[in-house]
Amino acid sequence: MRVMRSLRSNSGAGFVFRPARLSSLRSVFTGCRAVMLPRFGGPEVFELRENVPVPNLNPNEVLVRAKAVSVNPLDCRIRAGYGRSVFEPHLPIIVGRDISGEVAAIGNSVKSLKVGQEVFGALHPTALRGTYTDYGILSEEELTEKPSSVSHVEASVIPFAALTAWRALKSNARITEGQRLLVFGGGGAVGFSAIQLAVASGCHVTASCVGQTKDRILAAGAEQAVDYTAEDIELAVKGKFDAVLDTIGGPETERIGINFLRKGGSYMTLQGEAAALTDRYGFVVGLPLATSLLMKKKIQYQYSHGIDYWWSYMRADPEGLAEIQRLVGAGKLKIPVEKTFPITDVVAAHEAKEKKQIPGKVVLEF
């Protein structure tokens, strides 16, 4: 078989292209740099390794040469041991969910993307091979073309947060034009995405926040932003809501949110307990326990308040990603980036997030 080798890119990764390779793969990359998580712990456990094998693509998969990946709170939690029931048997793993980059290779069933195209997207929360690597692998439905109006750094912080918000608002609550939405934590990436998605859908939005994000939230189209460090939200906010998105979680925001809902409304929290319970008790006991707890709350709040209760999680949604892409391209959906680090400084990036030195979004560049 004839083999042609390319020059190494400045990312440090090399690849081999085989024209007669299996039909499920059009390009074969032999190895690349990747930030590996060999064990759970603090930022210092990360290892940047060279020549990490790149798996063969499945027919529906896309190989993306990373230009930028964001540091999500979930990345920090996984590094520290969250989701160990899923991830521990597979250590070492690569963390990271968001990516923006260029298509390097495609499986033979991929139709909507082509080699050389600039794309952005996000992996599912339980993906074992994340995006902290020169070459990420995502399914076709997890990617879309990056609008030319935004940079890779700007695009990389959007997909995971925006898809998490989309799932809550569109799949769970099914918000429609004219409805009222209350967001707890409107200054965070998911909360801020939810505000912009809801405003784009013609909804009336109120959000809780800290003082420094208040102006940004109002500029994004929210009708009211309440600084919870200075105001009592139960006194400041009037009327009932059709949906409440709680990105903070906890008994207090749950109580307040439930009481703000009108009958038939939806309460969505990002702090579901499925992962925590399976980590603590294992899949055999923990998963049924989590299911039982969720059903108990659903029945309880349906009976006492006439509302729907949800644990909301991100998932791939081609329709949602297409709408997110459209809004990003139109300048109607953006998440500010506070600081960038080179991928070689991933430990410093996580240390800064862990010590809360950088409240906003952090991006790793390649």
Legacy VTK file of the C-alpha trace (Angstrom):
# vtk DataFile Version 3.0
C-alpha trace
ASCII
DATASET POLYDATA
POINTS 366 float
0.000 0.000 0.000
1.374 3.421 -0.926
1.869 5.713 2.058
2.472 9.467 1.944
3.618 11.417 4.994
2.841 15.064 5.565
5.069 17.648 7.190
4.440 18.001 10.898
2.167 20.891 11.751
3.121 23.496 14.322
0.806 21.703 16.765
3.366 18.942 17.127
1.089 16.261 15.687
1.930 14.069 12.748
-0.285 12.017 10.483
-0.225 9.401 7.779
-2.604 9.579 4.813
-3.475 6.267 3.161
-5.650 6.599 0.040
-6.601 2.906 0.150
-7.434 2.821 3.853
-10.670 1.249 5.164
-13.795 2.891 3.793
-14.771 4.087 7.284
-11.804 6.460 7.330
-10.442 8.903 4.793
-7.387 10.022 6.743
-5.416 8.226 9.439
-3.576 10.250 12.060
-1.007 8.300 13.999
-0.457 10.428 17.094
-0.801 13.864 18.652
-0.369 15.818 21.854
-3.040 15.397 24.496
-3.583 16.493 28.078
-4.077 13.223 29.939
-5.773 12.708 33.297
-4.038 9.644 34.800
-5.752 9.977 38.199
-8.202 12.274 39.944
-6.910 15.253 41.904
-5.856 18.876 41.628
-4.630 20.635 38.481
-1.136 19.225 39.008
-2.251 15.707 38.017
-2.569 16.696 34.337
0.113 15.348 31.992
0.744 16.791 28.527
1.866 13.783 26.504
3.289 13.529 23.005
2.320 10.936 20.398
-0.942 9.900 22.029
-2.672 7.463 19.635
-5.563 8.817 17.577
-8.342 6.204 17.202
-9.710 5.290 13.791
-12.859 7.182 12.923
-16.249 5.519 12.865
-18.347 6.255 9.746
-20.257 9.122 11.436
-17.235 10.734 13.095
-15.137 13.794 12.318
-11.504 14.464 13.220
-11.062 18.108 14.210
-7.714 19.839 14.437
-8.210 21.961 17.550
-7.561 25.678 17.469
-9.191 26.477 20.824
-11.008 24.575 23.583
-12.746 26.077 26.593
-12.297 25.161 30.251
-15.739 24.257 31.557
-16.705 23.813 35.217
-17.463 20.191 34.310
-13.835 19.701 33.221
-12.647 20.840 36.650
-15.158 18.619 38.425
-14.230 15.551 36.370
-10.535 16.188 37.051
-11.329 16.270 40.780
-13.292 13.000 40.681
-16.865 13.857 39.700
-18.319 11.064 37.593
-15.673 8.586 38.763
-18.152 5.722 38.363
-18.050 6.441 34.611
-14.471 7.605 34.113
-12.281 5.748 36.635
-12.311 2.371 34.831
-10.982 4.124 31.705
-8.156 6.210 33.189
-6.086 7.804 31.782
-8.647 9.879 29.907
-8.692 13.182 28.032
-11.044 15.793 29.509
-12.645 18.724 27.709
-16.009 19.152 25.970
-15.962 22.275 23.754
-13.859 22.642 20.612
-13.376 25.022 17.709
-11.070 24.090 14.869
-10.700 22.710 11.372
-11.945 19.430 9.926
-8.925 17.182 9.326
-10.696 13.958 8.314
-14.212 12.528 8.063
-15.857 9.116 8.238
-17.471 7.864 5.043
-21.070 8.539 6.152
-20.425 12.202 7.000
-22.303 14.403 4.520
-22.630 17.878 6.009
-18.946 18.625 6.668
-15.787 18.527 4.572
-12.040 18.506 5.154
-10.661 22.006 5.699
-13.951 23.452 6.962
-13.902 25.521 10.157
-16.255 24.031 12.759
-17.244 24.233 16.404
-19.164 21.902 18.677
-19.217 19.969 21.924
-19.042 16.418 23.213
-21.560 14.721 25.509
-20.760 15.054 29.259
-19.720 11.380 29.570
-17.429 11.220 26.501
-14.196 9.411 27.400
-11.937 11.061 24.817
-12.293 14.782 25.359
-11.049 17.842 23.496
-7.833 18.797 25.340
-5.843 17.416 22.418
-4.469 18.509 19.060
-7.089 16.353 17.311
-10.555 15.856 18.766
-13.075 13.290 17.547
-16.765 14.204 17.494
-19.803 12.816 15.728
-21.220 14.734 12.794
-24.265 15.780 14.835
-22.021 17.308 17.508
-20.445 19.790 15.079
-21.498 22.624 12.825
-19.752 25.200 10.670
-18.178 28.041 12.623
-19.505 31.461 11.594
-16.746 33.544 10.027
-17.756 36.509 12.179
-16.277 34.937 15.341
-12.791 33.685 16.127
-11.968 30.140 17.246
-11.418 31.459 20.777
-14.849 33.119 20.819
-16.558 30.079 19.285
-14.956 27.555 21.637
-16.783 28.792 24.745
-20.280 28.581 23.283
-21.440 25.050 22.303
-21.523 23.129 25.595
-23.070 25.972 27.611
-25.550 26.957 24.906
-26.632 23.358 24.254
-27.134 22.850 28.000
-29.394 25.903 28.046
-31.150 24.787 24.847
-31.957 21.378 26.335
-33.517 22.956 29.413
-35.501 25.620 27.596
-36.537 23.841 24.411
-36.635 20.130 25.289
-37.739 20.320 28.924
-39.748 23.542 29.331
-40.613 23.993 25.638
-40.682 27.768 26.028
-42.578 29.801 23.468
-42.909 33.437 22.499
-44.410 35.672 25.163
-43.640 33.408 28.116
-41.719 34.491 31.227
-38.397 32.876 32.217
-36.482 33.260 35.488
-32.775 32.326 35.440
-30.774 31.784 38.615
-27.114 32.495 37.818
-27.583 34.650 34.729
-23.942 35.727 34.720
-22.558 32.216 34.154
-22.071 30.712 30.705
-25.195 28.511 30.791
-27.352 31.189 32.395
-26.169 33.882 29.999
-26.766 31.550 27.044
-30.266 30.834 28.323
-31.046 34.544 28.532
-29.986 35.100 24.932
-31.793 32.010 23.610
-34.984 32.993 25.431
-34.824 36.598 24.238
-34.331 35.337 20.672
-37.494 33.244 21.153
-39.492 36.296 22.198
-39.607 35.531 25.923
-39.554 37.941 28.862
-36.496 37.192 30.986
-35.556 37.969 34.582
-32.214 36.826 36.005
-30.352 36.742 39.285
-26.674 37.633 39.161
-23.773 39.320 40.922
-23.296 43.040 40.481
-20.521 43.050 37.874
-22.609 41.046 35.382
-25.831 43.037 35.759
-25.225 45.478 32.904
-24.209 42.675 30.525
-27.378 40.730 31.330
-29.595 43.736 30.703
-27.738 44.507 27.471
-28.459 40.936 26.327
-32.185 41.630 26.534
-33.227 40.618 30.046
-35.977 42.855 31.420
-34.725 42.613 35.011
-31.407 41.618 36.599
-31.327 41.188 40.370
-28.011 41.310 42.231
-28.616 38.601 44.825
-25.720 39.884 46.962
-27.501 43.214 47.451
-31.221 42.484 46.928
-33.794 39.989 48.135
-34.974 38.321 44.949
-38.274 37.300 46.547
-39.068 40.978 47.126
-37.479 42.400 43.978
-39.178 40.109 41.463
-42.924 40.308 40.834
-45.367 37.932 39.204
-45.251 34.294 38.166
-43.094 32.567 35.554
-43.639 29.843 32.990
-40.153 28.403 33.475
-37.284 28.622 35.963
-33.732 27.581 35.066
-31.614 27.077 38.187
-27.924 26.935 37.302
-26.930 27.341 40.979
-28.793 24.469 42.610
-29.482 23.898 46.271
-32.518 23.871 48.560
-32.892 27.673 48.724
-32.937 28.426 44.988
-35.148 25.375 44.455
-37.660 26.627 47.018
-37.684 30.152 45.595
-37.867 28.962 42.001
-40.721 26.540 42.634
-42.744 29.266 44.375
-42.246 31.662 41.447
-43.799 29.227 38.966
-47.379 29.334 37.793
-49.292 26.061 37.443
-48.139 24.144 34.399
-44.673 25.714 34.611
-41.295 23.958 34.540
-38.405 24.021 37.006
-35.051 22.854 35.601
-31.938 22.423 37.708
-28.434 21.692 36.411
-27.531 20.139 39.755
-29.194 16.753 39.345
-27.926 14.016 41.645
-27.519 11.074 39.250
-23.718 11.316 38.982
-23.187 11.964 42.696
-25.320 8.986 43.713
-23.728 6.579 41.217
-20.279 7.758 42.336
-21.207 7.085 45.948
-23.069 3.804 45.601
-22.086 2.459 42.162
-24.315 1.956 39.128
-26.255 -1.014 40.521
-27.529 0.901 43.561
-26.875 4.552 42.699
-28.686 4.786 39.364
-31.988 3.298 40.586
-31.688 5.478 43.694
-31.260 8.596 41.547
-34.198 7.606 39.345
-36.339 7.051 42.434
-35.356 10.429 43.911
-36.134 12.254 40.671
-39.521 10.578 40.329
-40.321 11.385 43.954
-39.635 15.078 43.349
-41.588 15.078 40.101
-44.641 13.599 41.834
-44.226 15.828 44.899
-44.113 19.098 42.934
-46.779 18.058 40.473
-49.108 17.365 43.388
-48.187 20.389 45.543
-47.629 23.058 42.885
-48.844 21.628 39.584
-45.432 22.060 37.921
-42.918 19.877 36.082
-39.551 19.205 37.739
-36.425 18.352 35.707
-32.791 17.465 36.162
-31.418 18.979 32.973
-28.246 17.902 31.179
-26.510 18.778 27.941
-26.899 16.414 25.001
-26.168 16.561 21.287
-28.986 18.261 19.405
-28.458 19.055 15.709
-31.495 21.343 15.636
-30.285 23.218 18.688
-26.737 23.500 17.362
-28.037 24.858 14.056
-30.025 27.552 15.865
-27.039 28.348 18.085
-24.869 28.720 14.978
-27.447 31.046 13.403
-27.638 33.243 16.485
-23.838 33.338 16.872
-23.485 34.376 13.227
-26.091 37.104 13.701
-24.328 38.440 16.780
-27.243 37.488 19.048
-25.445 34.831 21.094
-22.024 35.383 22.619
-20.177 34.452 25.784
-17.318 36.732 26.823
-13.840 35.220 27.175
-11.867 36.487 30.139
-8.445 34.886 29.575
-6.612 32.516 27.248
-3.746 30.118 27.986
-1.645 27.989 25.630
-2.505 24.303 25.923
0.944 23.797 27.467
-0.226 25.893 30.458
-3.314 23.792 31.191
-2.251 23.305 34.822
-2.047 27.078 35.341
-5.444 27.535 33.673
-7.103 25.023 35.999
-5.309 26.444 39.029
-6.647 29.901 38.200
-10.203 28.544 37.896
-9.880 26.476 41.059
-8.711 29.476 43.090
-11.484 31.605 41.537
-8.877 34.047 40.232
-10.749 34.190 36.905
-14.545 34.272 37.281
-15.221 34.310 33.522
-14.516 31.879 30.705
-11.018 30.524 30.138
-9.815 29.162 26.797
-6.870 26.919 25.913
-5.260 27.749 22.565
-3.238 25.477 20.276
LINES 1 367
366 0 1 2 3 4 5 6 7 8 9 10 11 12 13 14 15 16 17 18 19 20 21 22 23 24 25 26 27 28 29 30 31 32 33 34 35 36 37 38 39 40 41 42 43 44 45 46 47 48 49 50 51 52 53 54 55 56 57 58 59 60 61 62 63 64 65 66 67 68 69 70 71 72 73 74 75 76 77 78 79 80 81 82 83 84 85 86 87 88 89 90 91 92 93 94 95 96 97 98 99 100 101 102 103 104 105 106 107 108 109 110 111 112 113 114 115 116 117 118 119 120 121 122 123 124 125 126 127 128 129 130 131 132 133 134 135 136 137 138 139 140 141 142 143 144 145 146 147 148 149 150 151 152 153 154 155 156 157 158 159 160 161 162 163 164 165 166 167 168 169 170 171 172 173 174 175 176 177 178 179 180 181 182 183 184 185 186 187 188 189 190 191 192 193 194 195 196 197 198 199 200 201 202 203 204 205 206 207 208 209 210 211 212 213 214 215 216 217 218 219 220 221 222 223 224 225 226 227 228 229 230 231 232 233 234 235 236 237 238 239 240 241 242 243 244 245 246 247 248 249 250 251 252 253 254 255 256 257 258 259 260 261 262 263 264 265 266 267 268 269 270 271 272 273 274 275 276 277 278 279 280 281 282 283 284 285 286 287 288 289 290 291 292 293 294 295 296 297 298 299 300 301 302 303 304 305 306 307 308 309 310 311 312 313 314 315 316 317 318 319 320 321 322 323 324 325 326 327 328 329 330 331 332 333 334 335 336 337 338 339 340 341 342 343 344 345 346 347 348 349 350 351 352 353 354 355 356 357 358 359 360 361 362 363 364 365
